[in-house]
Amino acid sequence: MSPEEAYDLLDRALRIAAPGDARVASEGAAAAELALLCGHLPLALQIAAALLVLDRGKLVAELVVELAESGDRLQHLDDGERSVRAAFDLSYRRLPAEQARLLRLLALAPGPEVTAEVVAVLDGADAPPVRVLDALSRAHLVERGSGRGRWRLHDLVRAFGVGVVRADVGLWEEGEAARERVLEFYFSWADAADERLRWLPGMPEPERFVDRAGALAWFDGERAGVVAAVQWAREERYADTAVWLSQCLGAYLDWRRIFDDLITVSCVAREATNRAGNRVGEAIAWNNLGIALRETGRVEEAIEAHNRARDLYRAAGYRTREASAWDNLGCALRQAGWAEDAVNAHIRARDLHQAEGDRRGEAMAWDNLGFALGEAGRVGESIDARTRARDLFQAVGDRLREAIAWNNLGATLRAMDQVEEAIEAYKKALERYQEFEDWYETGRTLSNLALAHQHADRPVEARAHYLQSADAYTRANAPAEAAQARTQAEAITP
């Protein structure tokens, strides 16, 4: 049923039993949530209404809480005469064996929907079982998902399928093997996509993805399932592979600025690696968690996370990664307003990278040091640090990081009233960000260009750049920054 039809069914059922029963009408939001928990399935809705009729003192919201918190929602959707589980069981027993098997396996899939490729992996087949999927769709047990080649189950159908698997040892082992295949599939592809996102000139060319766009598109299409699969790390059988999978997501989720997911997978990985005594894996999880916490404004927690990562890397003897943890710690300290402490942290990172011969890491430390020096009022030193960062990034061929250095150099030059030089630096940064389709940093650079033009008393150019910045931020899934850029554009009087 549609949400509106489901609402009407609940309201009508209560009023038939007692014409003055207006609980659904007076609890509209709770009624909508109840319908959702029932999967908008007519039988489930009728049973929910019957439960409310049986207890006229029960609020709709109370039943919602009972269903939401129940470990077995199907058990609650039983009024003694009708049962959702019994109805599903009848349909399930009428299915041919291959359809019943695929339905069970689909119930174990991670995420709200799966691609046809993942269905094939669950099935252990070389190609998606299209004929079987179509048959299950005609039986209304499987639905087409949000796009071509995507499939999903009602939550209640999924719960039924999981229950069938858990009730039989043989089916349970079959299901565990299917989940293992899915996890391996996700890790193999995510590792290849992550390799492409981290690729720099001079490295071996990744084989599976020919460009960044392809790697990002794969992550975009499979993100919900991959994030859900990482959470299998709570189960010992899957912990190692799920933790590796979580590490493949760090660069992507940071790039797309999906920090809620990054926090989720990092916390799961941190707990799993801690249980297993995997200190390096735990350090990686703390580091990724710190980045996400910092980006979401939880700075004190980010400082703690980076401190944990640094100490774990140091204990394991990973000096390059210890250096990166120092660098990330410096960024969090600077965001917390402790500029001199940040300077010291970035210097420590720079020196460690230099000692290890890691020129790219050294460049990143120089660039972040430039930020902290500027915050500390040491502007001349800041320009020198950012110039060194830019030159090192150019030397190692990291054009994306070179863009960051150009942008940061522009900010320092603008602060010193060297506006035209700043504008040229921003333009250099903009070219490189657009080359990589980094829309968040494109938005930030365009805002910086707008500020520089305002400083130079060029309001028309400033307003145009703010509006372009808003468009870039919108593409980067940064609505707050986009709104701020539009507000700044509207405040300019030509």
N, C-alpha and C positions, 0 to 999 in steps of 0.2 A: 504494500500500500504506500501511497504518498504520505508525507508527514501530516497533511491536512486530513486525509481520509482516516488515518490512524487516530488522530485527535477526535474526529467526529464519532468513530466507533466507540472509543472509551466513554465519551460524554453520553452518547445515546444509550449505551448498555447500563450505565448507572441510573439514568433518568427513567428507563423502562422499569427498573426494579423499584425506584422511588422517585416520582416526578420532581420532588424538591431537592434531589441530590445534585448540588452544584459544585462538588469538589473539583472536577476537572476544569470547569470554567473559572473557578477562583484560584486554581493552581496551574495556570497555563504553562509556565516554564517547567514545572515538575512533570506535568502530563506529557510534554514534548520529550523530556528525558526518559520517561517511562516507555513511551512508544519506541524510542531509539534502542533502549535495552531489550525490547521485544523484537528488535529487528524489523519493525513495521510488518510483522507477519500476522495475518488475521487470527490464527489459532492462539498464538501467544498473547495477543492483545485481548482476546475474549477471556482467556484464563486470568489475565491480570485484572480485568474488570470484575470477574467473578470473585476474586480474592478481596477486592475492595467492597463488593456488595456484601460478602459474608461478614465483614468487619466494618460497620458503618462509622465507627469512630476513628478508623485509620486514615491518616492523611495520605494523599498521593505521594508526597515527599518521603514519607516513612517507607512506603513500598519500594520507592526508588533506591533508598539507602540499603534496604534488605537485599535487593537484587544486585546492586553494584558491588556490595561487600561480600556477596555469597561466593564461596569457592565452587559452587555448582549451581549456576543459574537455572539450568534445566530442571533441577530438583524443585526449585521454587515455583516454576511455571507448571503447576499441577494442582488442580482444584478438587481432586478426588474422583472426578468423572472424566476429565479430559487431561491429556498430558502431551506437551510438545515433544518430549523424548519418545513417547510411544508412537507418535505420528511419524517422527523421523525414522524410528526403528522399522516401522512398517515399510516406508519407502526404501530404506537401505536394504532390507532383506529381499526386496523385489528386483534389485539391480543385478545385472550380470556380473560375474566375478571381476572382470577387468575394470568395470566402472566402480564397483565397490572398493576395489584396491586403490584406484586413483583418488577417490573421494577421501579415503582415510589419509593418504599421503599429503594431499592438499591441505588437510586440516593441520598438518604439522609444519607447514611452510612459515618462515618468518615474515613479518610485515603484513599489512592489510591486503596486499595483492601481490601477485607474482607474474613475471614475464613467462612467455611460452618456453624460453630457454631453461628457466628454472624448473618449470613443470617437467621438462624432459629429464633434467637431472634428478628430480625427486623420483621419477618413474624408472630411472636407470636405463633410459632409452637414448638412442642416438638422435632422435628427432621428436619434436613435441607430439603427443598423442591427440592430434586434432579431432579425430573421429570420436574418441571417447569423451573429450571435453565437450564437443557439440551435443552428444547424447545426454551428458549430465546437465548441460544448460537447458535442454528441452524439458528435462525433468525438474527444472527450477531448483536444483541443488547446487549449481555453480553459476556464477554471473560473469559477464564480461566486465572488465575493469575500466580504468580511466582512459585507456587508449588501445589501439589495435594490438592484438597479441598479448593482452594482459587479462588476468583472471583473478576472481576473488570469491570468497564464501561469506555468507551471512555469519555474524558472530555466533549465533545459536547453532548453525550447522557446523561451524568449526568446533564449538564446544562438544557437540555430539560426536563428531569424528574422533576428537582426542579421547573422549571417554571410551569409545569402541576399542581404540588401540591400547589404552592402558588396562583394559579388562582382560587382555589375552597376551600371554607371554610371547607367543610366536609373532603376533602382529606388532607387539612393542619392539621386538628386536628388528623386525623389518623396517619399522618407522625410524629407529635409531640409526640404522644404516643409511636410510634416505637423508636424514638430517646431516649425517657426516658427509655425504656426497655434496649436499648444498653448501656446507661450510667450506669444503675444499674448493668448490667451484668459485664461490665468492672470493676466497683468499687469492686464488690464482689470478683472477681478473683484476681484483683491486690492487694487488701487488704490481701488476703490469701497468695499470693506469697511474698508480702513484709514481712508478719509475719514470713514466713520461712527464708527469707534472714536475718532477725534480730534475729532469734532464738539463744538462748544460753542454755547450760546445766543448768538444774534447773527450766527452764521455762516450762509451759505446752506444750506438743508436738502438733505442728500444725496438723490439720486433713487433709486439702485438698492436700497439697504437702508433699510427704514423705521425700524429700531431696532438697538441694539447686539447684541441677542440673535441677530438674523438674520445680522449680519456675523460674529459669533463662530462661529455654526453653520457658515457657509460655510468659514471658515478651518479649523475643526475637521475638517470632512469632506474637505478637499482638502490638508491640511497636508503629508502625506508626499510627494504629487506635486509640490507647489509647492516644497518644500525641495529635492527632487531636481532640479527644473527650474532652480533658481538655479545649480546646479553646472554647468550648460551654459555659464556665464559663462567657463569655461576655454577655450571655443571662440570664436574671433574673430567668427564669423557671428552668434552669439547674445549676445555679451558685454553690449552696451548694454541690451537689454531685460531680460536676466537680472539685471543690477545694479539696474535700476529695481525689478524684482520683489523683490529682497532688501530694498530700502528700505521696501517696503510691509509687510514682515514684522516689523519692529522692535517696534512697539507691541503687536502681537498676541502674539508669542513672549514678550515681557516680561510681559504681562498674564497669560498662561497659565503663566508660569514654566518654559518649556521652553528652558532656557538652553543645553543641548547643541546644539540646532538653531540657536539664535541665534549661537553661536560658529561653527558650520559655515558658515552663510550669510554671516556677516560676514567671515570669513577669505577665502572665495571672492571676495566683492565687493571686498575690500581689494586682493587680488592683481590682479584684472581692471582696477580703476580705476588702480592704480599703473602697469600696463603701458600703459594708454591715455593716461596723463598727465592723467586726470580728477581734479584735486586736491580739488574739493568732494565728489565721490562717494567718494573715498578717506577724506576726513575723516568723512563720515557712517558709513562702514564701521568706522573706528577707534572712533568714539563708541559705536556699537552693541556692538562687541566689548568695549569697556571696561565697559559696563553688565553684560554677561553674565559677564565675568571677575570683576567685583566681587561679583556675586551668588553665584558659585560658590567664593568664598574665595580667588581668585587675585589678591590685592590689589596686589601690586607690579607685576604685568603690567597690571592695570587702570590704575594710575597712569601707566605708560608709554603705554598706548593713549590715555588722555585728553589727555596732553601732546601726542601726535602730532596728535590731532584739533584741539586748540586752535591749534597752530602752523599747520596747514594752513588752517583757517578764517581766521586772522589774515592769512596771506599772500594769501588770496583776497579779503579785504575784507568778509567776512561777519561783521559785528560782533555781531549777535544770536546767531548760532550759536557764535561765539567765546565769548560770555557763557555759553551753555549748557554749553560744554566746560569752562569754568572752574568752573561749578557742579558738574558731574559729577566733576571732578578733586577738588574740595573733599570730596565724599562719600567718594571713595576714600582721600584723605589722612586723613580722620577715622577711617575703618575701620582704617587702618594704625596708628592711635594718635597721629597728629601733629595734635593739635587746633588749635594756634595757626596752623599752616600752612593748615589747612582753613578757619579763620576768615578768613584773608587771601584765600584763593581765592574764598570766597563773597562777600566784600565787593567783590572785583573784578567778579564776575558781577553783583552787584546794581547796581553803578555803571554798568556797560555797558548793562544792560537799561534802567535809568532814562534814560540818554542817548539810547537808541533809542526810548523811549516804549513799551516792551513791558511792559505792566503785569502780564500773567500770568507772564512770565519773571521779572520783579522779585519777584513774590509767591513763586515757587518758590525764588529765591535767599534771600529773607528767611527762609523756612521752614527751609531747609538751614543757614543761618547760625545760626538758633536752636538747632539740633542741636549744631553745633560749639561755640557759646558755652557750652552746657550742659556739654559734655565738658571744656571749658577751665575750668570752675568759675565762670563768669560768669553765674550763674543769673538775676539780675534782668534783665540784658540779653537773656538767652535768652527770657524771658517776653515782653519788649517786641517782639522780632523775630518771635516766633510769632503774637503778636496782630496785628501789622502784616500778616503773611502771610495770616492768616484773613480780615481785613477786605478785603484786596485780592482774594482769591479770591471772596469774596462779591460784590464790586463788578463783577467780570468774569463772574460767573455760572458759575464752574467748581466745581460742587458736589463732584466727586470730589476735587479738590485741597483744597477747603475741609475735607473729611473728614480728609485727612492733617494739615492744620494743627490741627484740633480735637484729633486724637489726640496729636500732638506737644505741644500746649499742655497736655493732660492729664498727660503724662509729667513735664513740668517742674513743674506745680502739685503733683503727688504728691511729687516730690523735695523740695519746700519744705514738706511736711506739710500742704498745703491739700487734704486728701483729698476732702472733699465737693465742692469746686469741680472737682477732677480727675475725679470720677465723672460730673458733669454734662457736662464736656467730652468724655469718652469716649462717653457716650450720644449726643451730637450726632454724633460721628464714626461711630458704629455705624449710625445711621439712614441716613446717606448711603452708607456702604459697602454696606449691604444693598440699597439702592435700585439700585446699579450691579452687584450680584451679584459684588462683589470679595471673594471668599472668603478669600484670603490675608490681606488687611488686616482683614477681619472677624475672622479668627482672632487676629491680633495685638491688635486692640482688645479683644476678649473676654478675652485673657490679661492685658492691662493693667487691665481692670475687676476681674479676679480678684485681681490684686496690690493694687489699691486697697482692695478689701473685706477682704483679709487684713490690710492696714495698719490698717483700722478695726476689726479683731477681729470680723469677721463670716464665720466659716469656712464656713457653709452656702452663703452667696451666692458665696463665693470658689470653692468646689468646683464648684458648678453652672456658673459661668462658664468654668472651666478645661475642663470636659467639653464645653460648647458650642464652645469654642475648638478643641478636638481635632476635632470634627465639621467645623467650617469649614475647618481646615487640610487635612483629608482631601479635601474637595471641591476644594481648591485644588492638589491634587497635591503636597502638602508633607508626606510621611509622617514625616520626622524631627521636624518641629515638632509634628505631631499626637501623636506618641509622647511627646514632652517634656511637652505639655500634660496628657496622661493621667497621666503620672508625678507631675506637680505636684498633680493632683487627688487621687491616691491617697495622697499624703504628708500631706494635711490631715486632722486629727482633729477632727470636729465637736464 
